[in-house]
């Protein structure tokens, strides 16, 4: 799963400096959507925040300062936003329809990072999927796949303990 996420994030930044986070930078849009999803249920769990840091840090190879800058930029952009259109339009300018679908799968993985899925998280992802042009069928399939991966990861962690 992490390889798939890393490949997706790599495609977002091709040709961009890693220490630059312009307002229309797809890395900021991606981080902001992640915060929109994580905050939808009223709380950001430690597991969700750790998953976000792992995703951004491992893929981009950012220093801790750069990682914090990106996370802060994404969080601030999310707080200032009145809707998801700004982020989805930034991403659609940089992504193929297939990559938009892949992004939605990553957001579902983030939902399941804390082992819990709320109705509000479902709603945010439904809106994001609609704005990205991802079909309802693909959205549901991606949710099911993310749930299955989360269940497998939880079982693997339990057997390690």
C-alpha contacts under 8 A as a table, 3 or more apart, distances in Angstrom:
res1	aa1	res2	aa2	distance
1	X	4	X	5.24
1	X	5	X	6.41
1	X	149	X	7.96
2	X	5	X	5.03
2	X	6	X	6.02
2	X	55	X	7.48
3	X	6	X	5.04
3	X	7	X	6.12
4	X	7	X	5.23
4	X	8	X	6.27
5	X	8	X	5.09
5	X	9	X	6.21
5	X	55	X	7.04
5	X	106	X	6.49
6	X	9	X	5.14
6	X	10	X	6.07
6	X	55	X	6.96
6	X	58	X	7.54
6	X	59	X	5.03
7	X	10	X	5.12
7	X	11	X	6.48
7	X	59	X	7.90
8	X	11	X	5.36
8	X	12	X	6.78
8	X	99	X	7.10
8	X	102	X	7.20
8	X	103	X	7.30
9	X	12	X	5.18
9	X	13	X	6.99
9	X	27	X	7.79
9	X	56	X	7.80
9	X	59	X	6.57
9	X	60	X	7.67
10	X	13	X	5.66
10	X	14	X	6.51
10	X	59	X	6.73
10	X	60	X	7.23
11	X	14	X	5.59
12	X	26	X	6.06
12	X	27	X	6.68
12	X	94	X	6.79
12	X	95	X	7.38
13	X	16	X	5.31
13	X	17	X	7.76
13	X	18	X	7.65
13	X	26	X	7.25
13	X	27	X	7.09
16	X	20	X	7.60
17	X	20	X	5.63
18	X	21	X	7.88
18	X	60	X	7.06
18	X	62	X	7.34
19	X	62	X	7.92
19	X	66	X	6.38
21	X	24	X	7.97
21	X	25	X	5.74
21	X	27	X	7.39
21	X	28	X	6.66
21	X	70	X	6.91
21	X	73	X	7.62
22	X	25	X	5.00
22	X	28	X	7.79
23	X	28	X	7.05
24	X	28	X	7.25
24	X	29	X	7.11
24	X	90	X	6.00
25	X	28	X	5.44
25	X	29	X	6.53
25	X	90	X	7.42
26	X	29	X	4.85
26	X	30	X	5.91
26	X	87	X	7.87
26	X	90	X	6.14
26	X	91	X	5.58
26	X	94	X	7.21
27	X	30	X	5.09
27	X	31	X	6.12
27	X	70	X	7.60
28	X	31	X	5.05
28	X	32	X	5.96
28	X	70	X	6.49
28	X	71	X	7.86
28	X	73	X	6.22
28	X	74	X	4.83
28	X	77	X	7.59
29	X	32	X	5.06
29	X	33	X	6.20
29	X	74	X	6.59
29	X	77	X	7.79
29	X	86	X	7.89
29	X	87	X	4.68
29	X	88	X	7.34
29	X	90	X	6.67
29	X	91	X	6.75
30	X	33	X	5.24
30	X	34	X	6.23
30	X	74	X	7.49
30	X	87	X	7.19
30	X	91	X	7.48
31	X	34	X	4.98
31	X	35	X	6.33
31	X	70	X	7.49
31	X	71	X	6.50
31	X	73	X	7.98
31	X	74	X	4.65
31	X	75	X	7.12
32	X	35	X	5.08
32	X	36	X	6.23
32	X	73	X	7.80
32	X	74	X	4.10
32	X	75	X	5.57
32	X	76	X	7.71
32	X	77	X	5.96
32	X	78	X	4.79
32	X	87	X	7.30
33	X	36	X	4.86
33	X	37	X	6.23
33	X	74	X	7.83
33	X	78	X	7.01
33	X	84	X	7.45
33	X	87	X	6.87
34	X	37	X	5.19
34	X	38	X	6.07
34	X	52	X	7.59
34	X	107	X	6.51
34	X	110	X	7.45
35	X	38	X	4.92
35	X	39	X	5.81
35	X	74	X	7.26
35	X	75	X	6.13
35	X	78	X	6.61
36	X	39	X	5.37
36	X	40	X	6.03
36	X	78	X	6.35
36	X	124	X	7.33
37	X	40	X	5.24
37	X	107	X	7.22
37	X	110	X	7.86
37	X	111	X	6.94
37	X	121	X	5.68
37	X	124	X	6.16
37	X	125	X	7.09
38	X	41	X	7.04
38	X	43	X	7.14
38	X	44	X	5.48
38	X	45	X	7.91
38	X	48	X	6.79
38	X	110	X	7.35
38	X	111	X	6.70
38	X	121	X	7.47
39	X	42	X	5.26
39	X	43	X	5.43
39	X	44	X	5.55
40	X	43	X	7.40
40	X	120	X	5.39
40	X	121	X	5.28
40	X	124	X	7.01
41	X	44	X	7.93
41	X	118	X	6.18
41	X	119	X	7.81
41	X	120	X	5.66
41	X	121	X	6.24
44	X	48	X	6.37
44	X	49	X	6.73
45	X	48	X	5.19
45	X	49	X	6.31
45	X	114	X	6.56
46	X	49	X	5.13
46	X	50	X	5.96
46	X	114	X	7.93
47	X	50	X	5.09
47	X	51	X	6.05
47	X	113	X	5.88
47	X	114	X	5.36
48	X	51	X	5.09
48	X	52	X	6.21
48	X	110	X	6.26
48	X	111	X	7.53
48	X	113	X	5.30
48	X	114	X	5.89
49	X	52	X	5.07
49	X	53	X	6.20
50	X	53	X	5.06
50	X	54	X	6.03
51	X	54	X	5.05
51	X	55	X	6.08
51	X	110	X	6.96
51	X	113	X	6.75
52	X	55	X	5.14
52	X	56	X	6.19
52	X	110	X	7.43
53	X	56	X	5.31
53	X	57	X	5.63
53	X	67	X	7.47
53	X	71	X	7.95
54	X	57	X	5.23
54	X	58	X	5.65
55	X	58	X	5.72
55	X	59	X	6.14
56	X	59	X	5.57
56	X	60	X	5.94
56	X	61	X	7.91
56	X	62	X	7.79
56	X	67	X	7.05
57	X	60	X	5.54
57	X	61	X	5.43
57	X	62	X	5.40
57	X	63	X	7.62
57	X	64	X	7.84
57	X	67	X	6.07
58	X	61	X	5.30
58	X	62	X	7.50
62	X	65	X	7.66
62	X	66	X	5.46
62	X	67	X	5.47
63	X	66	X	5.13
63	X	67	X	6.04
64	X	67	X	5.03
64	X	68	X	6.11
65	X	68	X	5.15
65	X	69	X	6.15
66	X	69	X	4.92
66	X	70	X	6.19
67	X	70	X	5.17
67	X	71	X	6.15
68	X	71	X	5.03
68	X	72	X	5.95
69	X	72	X	5.13
69	X	73	X	6.02
70	X	73	X	5.00
70	X	74	X	6.08
71	X	74	X	5.11
71	X	75	X	6.01
72	X	75	X	5.03
72	X	76	X	5.91
73	X	76	X	5.17
73	X	77	X	6.00
74	X	77	X	5.12
74	X	78	X	6.08
75	X	78	X	5.04
75	X	79	X	6.25
76	X	79	X	5.07
76	X	80	X	6.23
77	X	80	X	5.17
77	X	81	X	6.12
78	X	81	X	5.25
81	X	84	X	7.10
81	X	86	X	7.54
83	X	86	X	7.11
84	X	87	X	5.61
84	X	88	X	6.20
84	X	127	X	7.73
84	X	128	X	6.62
84	X	131	X	7.85
85	X	88	X	5.11
85	X	89	X	5.74
85	X	131	X	6.75
86	X	89	X	5.39
86	X	90	X	6.28
87	X	90	X	5.15
87	X	91	X	6.21
88	X	91	X	5.02
88	X	92	X	5.94
88	X	128	X	6.97
88	X	131	X	6.31
88	X	132	X	5.97
89	X	92	X	5.03
89	X	93	X	6.29
89	X	131	X	7.90
89	X	132	X	7.72
90	X	93	X	5.40
90	X	94	X	6.89
91	X	94	X	5.24
91	X	95	X	5.91
91	X	100	X	7.72
92	X	95	X	5.06
92	X	96	X	7.06
92	X	97	X	7.79
92	X	100	X	7.10
92	X	132	X	6.64
95	X	98	X	7.77
95	X	99	X	5.53
95	X	100	X	6.18
96	X	99	X	5.14
96	X	100	X	6.33
97	X	100	X	5.00
97	X	101	X	6.37
97	X	132	X	7.80
97	X	133	X	7.38
97	X	134	X	7.61
98	X	101	X	5.13
98	X	102	X	6.28
99	X	102	X	4.77
99	X	103	X	6.08
100	X	103	X	5.03
100	X	104	X	6.47
100	X	132	X	6.14
100	X	133	X	7.77
100	X	134	X	7.05
101	X	104	X	5.20
101	X	105	X	6.60
101	X	129	X	7.87
101	X	132	X	7.88
101	X	134	X	5.82
101	X	138	X	7.43
101	X	139	X	7.91
102	X	105	X	5.11
102	X	106	X	6.48
103	X	106	X	5.09
103	X	107	X	6.34
104	X	107	X	5.03
104	X	108	X	6.31
104	X	125	X	7.33
104	X	128	X	7.86
104	X	129	X	6.69
104	X	139	X	7.22
104	X	142	X	7.35
105	X	108	X	5.07
105	X	109	X	6.32
105	X	139	X	7.84
105	X	142	X	5.24
105	X	143	X	7.00
105	X	146	X	6.90
106	X	109	X	4.94
106	X	110	X	6.34
107	X	110	X	4.99
107	X	111	X	6.35
107	X	125	X	7.46
108	X	111	X	4.94
108	X	112	X	6.45
108	X	125	X	7.70
108	X	142	X	7.09
108	X	143	X	5.78
108	X	146	X	5.86
109	X	112	X	5.25
109	X	113	X	6.26
109	X	146	X	5.22
109	X	147	X	7.66
109	X	150	X	7.44
110	X	113	X	5.03
110	X	114	X	7.97
111	X	114	X	7.00
111	X	115	X	7.80
111	X	116	X	7.13
111	X	117	X	6.11
111	X	121	X	6.96
112	X	115	X	4.86
112	X	116	X	5.74
112	X	117	X	6.26
112	X	146	X	7.06
112	X	147	X	6.61
112	X	150	X	6.20
113	X	116	X	7.59
113	X	150	X	7.23
115	X	150	X	7.19
117	X	121	X	6.63
117	X	122	X	7.48
118	X	121	X	5.23
118	X	122	X	6.41
119	X	122	X	5.02
119	X	123	X	6.25
120	X	123	X	4.94
120	X	124	X	6.29
121	X	124	X	5.17
121	X	125	X	6.25
122	X	125	X	5.28
122	X	126	X	6.04
123	X	126	X	5.00
123	X	127	X	6.26
124	X	127	X	5.22
124	X	128	X	6.16
125	X	128	X	4.96
125	X	129	X	5.86
126	X	129	X	5.13
126	X	130	X	6.18
126	X	136	X	7.95
126	X	139	X	7.46
127	X	130	X	5.10
127	X	131	X	6.27
128	X	131	X	5.13
128	X	132	X	6.07
129	X	132	X	5.09
129	X	133	X	6.03
129	X	134	X	4.92
129	X	135	X	7.13
129	X	136	X	7.76
129	X	139	X	6.82
130	X	133	X	5.15
130	X	134	X	5.95
130	X	135	X	7.21
131	X	134	X	7.69
134	X	138	X	6.52
134	X	139	X	6.69
135	X	138	X	5.24
135	X	139	X	6.18
136	X	139	X	4.96
136	X	140	X	6.20
137	X	140	X	5.32
137	X	141	X	6.21
138	X	141	X	5.02
138	X	142	X	5.96
139	X	142	X	5.21
139	X	143	X	6.24
140	X	143	X	5.05
140	X	144	X	6.24
141	X	144	X	5.10
141	X	145	X	6.16
142	X	145	X	5.03
142	X	146	X	6.09
143	X	146	X	5.13
143	X	147	X	6.12
144	X	147	X	5.11
144	X	148	X	6.17
145	X	148	X	5.07
145	X	149	X	6.19
146	X	149	X	5.06
146	X	150	X	6.08
147	X	150	X	5.10
147	X	151	X	6.13
148	X	151	X	5.11
148	X	152	X	6.20
149	X	152	X	5.06
149	X	153	X	6.08
150	X	153	X	5.08
150	X	154	X	6.09
151	X	154	X	5.14
151	X	155	X	6.22
152	X	155	X	5.13
152	X	156	X	6.15
153	X	156	X	5.02
153	X	157	X	6.15
154	X	157	X	5.09
154	X	158	X	6.17
155	X	158	X	5.08
155	X	159	X	6.30
156	X	159	X	5.27
156	X	160	X	6.37
157	X	160	X	5.15
157	X	161	X	6.49
158	X	161	X	5.30
